[in-house]
Amino acid sequence: MQRFIQKMITGMPATDGAGVELVRVIGQPALDMLDPFLLLDAFRSDNPDDYIAGFPPHPHRGFETVTYLLNGKMRHKDNAGHEGVIEAGGIQWMTAGRGIIHSEMPEQENGLLAGFQLWVNLPAEHKMDAPVYQEFDAAKIPQERREGAEVRVITGETSQGTRGPVVQALTEPLYLDITLEAGAEFSERIDDEHNAFIYGIEGETLVTDETGKPVTVRKDRLAILGRGDTIALQGGDQGSRLLLIAGKPLNQPVARGGPFVMNTQDEIEQAFADYRAGSF
């Protein structure tokens, strides 16, 4: 059964870190979360004043942060001695687990910095796992070519058998960066039980709604997809680029407290106490 657009979301301007200008798409009044996805921020600016202050050291517990860069460089460093640079086309999938303190700082003082940060929830029984990184540069992200389409596979497996390097069995995520030529048709399999959305990066993408009418997903818009096992897309007059993201819902209580996401308010308070005690 084909998936149709269920709802369209427009992101809202926000600031985070030390004042980084961004657009909050998931984690705002119009879309609090889309289980297991807790937050999606999009950032794009060629003005250093918008991003140079970066994200100084801050803690996380109970979920995963996924940073995907389209342009620019970002240096990350944590309190466990892990350090590196995410460059354009690279992905960092960090499982914060029981707790980590890290910073994410632009490695450039001018030029375009663009990308996304996605937060993915963890099941209750895995929220206190040890922190883990999965980090891959652009050269290690497989590219699949189809007629009129190019797909970068970050995680999950496509219907053509291309598998991304990131592995996360807990939520079985699919994360694809898709470029379509003008008028090109593209379809992909998605697990029927998984929540899914597309996000426009460039151009316009056509997707049908439940009435069979084509709906245009423009740049910087998020389209929540209804249930089904297949999504059909078509590139607009100038072609398009978009993210297709899906994952298994956890269907568990969610308690939030700034940089911590747990199942109960008591667990949030414990996270703050542990952080203040320096046990991260």
C-alpha positions in Angstrom: 0.0 0.0 0.0 1.3 3.4 -0.9 2.0 6.1 1.7 0.4 9.5 1.3 1.1 12.8 2.8 -0.7 13.1 6.1 0.4 16.5 7.3 2.7 19.3 6.2 4.9 21.1 8.7 6.8 24.4 8.5 9.8 24.8 10.7 10.1 27.8 13.1 13.2 30.0 13.7 15.1 29.1 16.8 18.5 29.5 18.5 20.5 26.9 20.3 23.9 26.3 21.7 25.7 29.7 22.1 23.2 31.4 19.8 23.3 29.4 16.6 20.5 30.4 14.3 18.5 27.4 13.0 15.1 26.2 12.0 13.3 23.8 14.4 11.1 21.4 12.5 10.4 18.6 15.0 10.3 19.6 18.7 8.1 22.7 18.2 4.4 23.4 18.8 3.3 22.2 15.3 5.1 18.8 15.7 6.3 17.9 19.2 7.7 14.6 18.1 7.2 11.8 15.6 8.1 8.7 17.6 11.0 7.7 17.8 12.1 11.1 16.4 12.3 13.8 19.2 13.8 16.8 17.3 14.9 17.9 13.9 16.9 21.1 13.5 18.0 22.4 10.1 20.8 25.0 9.9 22.1 26.8 6.8 24.0 30.1 6.8 26.9 31.8 5.1 27.0 34.4 7.9 29.5 33.4 10.5 27.6 35.4 13.1 24.8 32.9 12.8 27.0 29.8 13.6 30.5 30.7 14.8 29.7 30.4 18.5 28.7 26.8 17.9 27.5 24.4 20.7 29.9 24.6 23.7 30.2 21.6 26.1 26.7 20.3 27.0 25.4 17.0 28.4 23.0 14.4 26.9 21.3 11.3 28.3 18.7 8.8 27.1 18.7 9.3 23.3 20.8 9.6 20.2 22.0 12.7 18.3 22.5 12.4 14.6 24.5 15.1 12.8 24.5 15.2 9.0 26.5 18.0 7.3 25.8 19.2 3.8 28.4 22.0 3.8 31.2 23.1 6.1 33.0 21.4 9.0 32.1 20.8 12.6 34.6 19.7 15.3 33.2 17.6 18.1 34.9 16.7 21.4 33.6 14.9 24.5 34.6 14.3 28.1 35.7 10.7 27.3 38.5 11.9 25.0 36.7 11.3 21.7 37.4 14.1 19.2 37.0 14.5 15.4 35.7 16.6 12.6 32.5 16.1 10.7 32.9 17.3 7.1 30.4 17.9 4.2 28.6 14.7 3.4 29.6 13.0 6.7 27.5 11.6 9.4 27.9 11.3 13.2 25.4 9.0 15.0 26.1 9.4 18.7 24.3 7.2 21.2 24.5 9.3 24.4 23.1 6.5 26.5 23.7 7.0 30.3 25.5 10.3 29.8 28.1 12.2 27.9 29.3 15.8 27.7 30.3 17.0 24.3 30.8 20.2 22.2 30.2 20.8 18.5 32.1 23.8 17.2 32.3 25.0 13.5 35.8 24.4 12.1 35.5 27.4 9.8 35.2 31.2 10.2 33.5 31.9 6.9 31.6 30.2 4.1 28.4 28.1 4.1 27.6 25.8 7.0 24.6 23.7 6.4 23.2 20.4 7.8 20.8 18.7 10.2 20.6 17.4 13.7 18.1 14.7 14.4 17.4 13.3 17.9 16.3 9.7 18.1 14.8 8.2 21.2 16.1 5.1 23.0 14.0 2.4 24.5 13.7 2.5 28.3 15.9 -0.6 28.7 18.7 1.0 26.7 18.7 4.6 28.0 21.5 3.8 30.4 23.8 2.0 27.9 27.3 3.1 27.5 27.8 5.9 25.0 28.8 4.9 21.5 29.7 6.7 18.3 29.2 5.7 14.7 31.0 8.1 12.5 31.5 8.0 8.7 32.9 10.5 6.2 31.3 11.2 2.8 33.5 8.5 1.1 32.0 5.8 3.3 28.4 6.7 2.6 27.3 4.4 -0.3 25.6 6.0 -3.3 22.9 4.2 -5.3 22.1 5.4 -8.8 18.7 4.8 -10.4 17.2 6.3 -13.5 16.9 10.0 -12.8 17.8 9.6 -9.1 20.8 9.4 -6.8 20.5 8.1 -3.3 23.0 8.4 -0.4 22.2 5.6 2.1 23.2 6.6 5.6 21.3 3.9 7.5 18.9 1.2 6.6 18.7 -0.9 3.4 17.0 0.2 0.2 14.8 -1.9 -2.0 17.8 -2.2 -4.4 19.9 -3.8 -1.6 22.2 -0.8 -0.8 22.9 -0.7 3.0 24.1 2.3 4.9 27.0 2.1 7.3 25.1 3.2 10.5 23.5 0.2 12.3 20.8 0.7 15.0 18.7 -2.3 15.6 16.7 -0.6 18.4 14.7 1.7 16.1 15.7 0.2 12.7 16.1 3.7 11.1 16.1 4.5 7.4 17.9 7.7 6.5 18.2 8.5 2.8 19.5 11.7 1.0 17.7 11.6 -2.4 18.4 13.8 -5.4 15.9 13.6 -8.3 16.2 14.9 -11.8 13.3 17.0 -13.2 10.3 14.8 -13.6 12.1 11.6 -12.4 9.9 9.1 -10.6 11.2 7.3 -7.6 9.7 4.7 -5.2 11.1 3.1 -2.0 10.0 0.5 0.4 9.3 1.5 4.0 8.3 -0.8 6.9 4.5 -0.4 7.3 4.8 0.0 11.1 7.4 2.7 11.0 6.8 6.4 11.2 8.2 8.3 8.3 8.7 11.8 6.8 10.4 13.6 4.0 12.1 17.0 4.3 12.8 19.2 1.3 16.4 20.4 0.9 16.2 21.9 -2.6 13.6 22.3 -5.4 10.2 20.8 -5.3 9.1 17.1 -4.8 5.7 15.8 -5.8 3.9 13.3 -3.5 0.2 12.3 -3.8 -2.3 12.8 -0.9 -5.1 10.4 0.0 -7.3 11.8 -2.7 -4.7 11.1 -5.4 -3.9 14.8 -5.8 -0.2 15.6 -6.2 1.1 17.7 -3.3 4.3 19.8 -3.6 6.9 19.4 -0.9 9.0 22.5 -1.1 12.3 23.4 0.3 12.4 23.6 4.1 9.0 21.8 4.5 8.5 18.5 6.3 5.8 16.1 5.1 4.6 13.4 7.5 3.7 10.2 5.7 0.7 8.1 6.5 0.8 4.3 6.8 1.8 2.0 4.0 4.8 0.0 2.7 5.8 2.2 -0.3 6.5 5.8 -1.0 6.4 7.3 -4.5 8.1 10.6 -5.3 8.6 12.7 -8.4 11.1 15.5 -9.0 9.7 18.9 -9.8 10.4 21.0 -12.9 13.9 21.9 -11.6 14.6 18.6 -9.9 14.8 18.3 -6.1 16.8 17.0 -3.2 15.2 15.7 0.0 15.7 13.5 3.1 13.6 10.4 3.6 13.7 9.3 7.2 11.7 6.5 8.9 12.0 4.5 12.2 10.2 2.1 14.5 8.1 3.9 17.1 8.8 2.9 20.7 5.4 3.7 22.1 6.8 4.6 25.5 6.3 7.5 27.9 8.6 10.5 27.1 9.9 12.8 29.8 12.1 15.7 28.6 14.3 18.0 30.6 16.5 20.1 28.4 19.4 17.9 27.2 17.9 14.8 28.8 15.1 12.5 27.5 13.9 9.7 29.8 10.6 8.0 30.6 9.7 9.7 33.9 10.2 13.0 35.6 12.1 11.3 38.5 14.6 10.0 35.9 15.0 13.5 34.5 15.7 14.8 38.0 18.2 12.0 38.6 20.0 12.9 35.3 20.4 16.5 36.5 21.6 15.3 39.9 24.1 13.0 38.2 25.4 15.8 36.0 25.8 18.2 38.9 27.7 15.5 40.8 30.1 15.1 37.9 29.2 11.4 37.2 28.8 11.8 33.5 
